[in-house]
Amino acid sequence: MNKPAWIIRTYRQNDSARLRSFNCASAGTKWQVEVEQFVRNQLHDWAIAPVAKAKQDSRVILLICRSSRDLVGVAAHELASLASSDGTTFVGTKIEVVAVSSNWQGRTFSSGERASDVLMSAVMHDIATRRRPPRSNLVFAVVHKDNTRSIAMCQRHGFDREMTSPNSNYRRLLT
């Protein structure tokens, strides 16, 4: 059996330099810059936070090109509470970030799979098989309203509902 053209693995502390140099933004696109800055400046601390480690809760997943060893994408998720407009709260999994490097945006692997879909499939599989702590079937993501590619990717992966968002520039998409 042939190995896929990519490697999916969880984040390790020695990956911090990879995160600090990660590029995924077009200059001047504020929401892309926000994502890139989060990956570069905050994701490492988010991943190793003592509270997250104690709960075995947060998870960072890396997508790496097998042949070049380039970091193709990074994603993260955690258990979170969400409140509806009527005040009802419920637990689900929040996708904290899904980012594909600028060099890989819109590209496919030699086998034909989109890099973004490989990464999102890995995240959804990780969530579905997570046992500690157990996860509900509800997964949600907050996406900038102008990020049409991410919205389309979420829809391809079952995010077919939407909740009102406290910020009109962002959409809360749910499975």
C-alpha positions in Angstrom: 0.0 0.0 0.0 1.4 3.4 -1.0 1.7 6.1 1.7 -0.3 9.3 1.1 1.6 12.4 -0.1 1.1 14.0 3.3 1.7 13.4 7.0 -0.9 14.2 9.7 0.4 14.5 13.2 -0.1 16.3 16.4 1.9 19.4 17.4 5.1 19.0 19.4 6.8 21.7 21.4 9.8 21.5 19.0 7.4 22.6 16.2 7.2 26.1 17.6 9.7 27.5 15.0 7.5 26.1 12.2 4.5 28.0 13.7 6.4 31.3 14.1 7.3 31.3 10.4 3.9 30.1 9.1 2.5 32.2 6.2 -1.1 32.1 5.3 -2.2 35.7 4.7 -2.4 38.0 1.8 -1.2 41.5 2.8 -4.0 43.8 3.5 -6.7 41.2 4.2 -7.3 41.8 7.9 -9.0 38.6 8.8 -6.2 36.5 7.1 -3.6 38.5 9.0 -5.4 37.8 12.2 -5.3 34.1 11.6 -1.6 34.2 10.6 -0.8 36.2 13.7 -2.7 33.8 15.9 -0.8 30.8 14.5 2.5 32.5 14.8 2.2 34.2 18.1 -0.5 32.4 20.2 -1.1 28.9 19.0 2.0 27.4 20.7 1.0 28.8 24.1 -2.6 27.8 23.5 -1.5 24.2 22.8 0.7 23.8 25.8 -1.4 25.8 28.3 -1.5 23.9 31.7 -5.3 23.9 31.8 -5.6 22.4 28.4 -3.0 19.8 29.1 -4.6 18.9 32.4 -8.0 18.4 30.7 -6.3 16.7 27.7 -8.6 19.0 25.8 -6.9 21.1 23.2 -5.3 19.6 20.1 -3.2 21.1 17.4 -2.8 19.1 14.2 -0.2 19.6 11.5 -0.4 18.7 7.8 3.1 18.2 6.4 4.1 17.4 2.8 5.8 14.0 2.9 8.3 14.7 0.1 9.4 18.3 1.0 8.5 18.2 4.8 7.0 21.6 4.4 4.2 22.6 6.8 1.2 22.7 4.6 -1.4 23.5 7.2 -2.3 23.8 10.9 -5.5 23.2 12.7 -6.6 23.3 16.3 -9.8 22.3 18.2 -11.0 22.2 21.8 -14.1 21.4 23.9 -16.1 24.6 24.4 -19.5 25.9 25.6 -21.7 27.9 23.3 -24.8 30.0 24.3 -27.8 30.4 22.1 -29.7 33.7 21.8 -32.3 32.4 24.4 -29.5 31.8 26.9 -29.4 28.0 26.5 -25.8 26.7 26.8 -24.5 23.5 25.2 -21.2 21.8 24.8 -19.5 21.2 21.5 -16.1 21.2 19.9 -14.8 24.5 18.7 -12.5 24.6 15.7 -10.0 27.2 16.9 -8.2 27.5 13.6 -7.7 25.9 10.2 -5.0 27.5 8.1 -3.3 26.4 4.9 0.0 28.0 4.0 0.1 30.5 1.3 2.1 28.2 -0.9 -0.6 25.5 -0.6 -3.8 27.5 -0.8 -5.9 26.2 -3.7 -3.5 23.3 -4.4 -4.0 19.6 -4.5 -1.7 16.7 -3.7 -0.6 14.5 -6.5 -3.4 12.1 -5.6 -6.0 14.9 -6.3 -7.1 15.8 -2.8 -7.2 19.4 -1.9 -4.8 20.3 0.9 -7.5 22.2 2.8 -9.8 19.1 2.6 -7.1 16.8 3.8 -6.5 19.0 6.8 -10.2 19.5 7.6 -10.9 15.8 7.2 -8.1 15.1 9.7 -9.6 17.5 12.2 -13.1 16.1 11.9 -11.7 12.5 12.2 -9.7 13.6 15.3 -12.8 15.1 16.9 -15.0 12.1 16.1 -12.6 9.7 17.6 -11.7 11.8 20.6 -12.5 9.9 23.8 -10.8 12.0 26.6 -12.6 14.1 27.2 -15.6 12.7 25.2 -16.9 15.0 22.5 -20.4 15.6 21.4 -21.4 15.5 17.7 -21.7 19.3 17.6 -18.7 21.0 16.0 -18.6 24.7 15.4 -16.3 27.2 13.7 -16.2 31.0 13.6 -15.4 32.2 10.1 -15.1 35.8 8.8 -18.1 36.5 6.5 -15.8 37.4 3.6 -13.8 34.2 3.8 -15.7 32.4 1.1 -13.1 29.6 0.7 -13.3 28.6 4.4 -17.0 28.8 4.4 -17.2 26.5 1.4 -14.7 24.1 3.0 -16.8 24.0 6.2 -19.9 23.3 4.2 -18.2 20.4 2.3 -17.4 19.0 5.8 -20.9 19.1 7.2 -21.2 22.6 8.6 -24.8 23.1 7.4 -26.3 25.2 10.1 -25.6 28.7 11.4 -26.1 30.4 14.7 -26.3 34.2 15.1 -23.0 35.7 15.9 -22.2 38.4 18.4 -20.0 40.0 15.8 -21.6 40.8 12.4 -18.3 40.3 10.6 -18.2 36.7 11.6 -20.4 33.6 11.0 -20.8 30.8 13.5 -21.1 27.6 11.4 -22.3 24.3 13.0 -22.5 20.7 12.1 
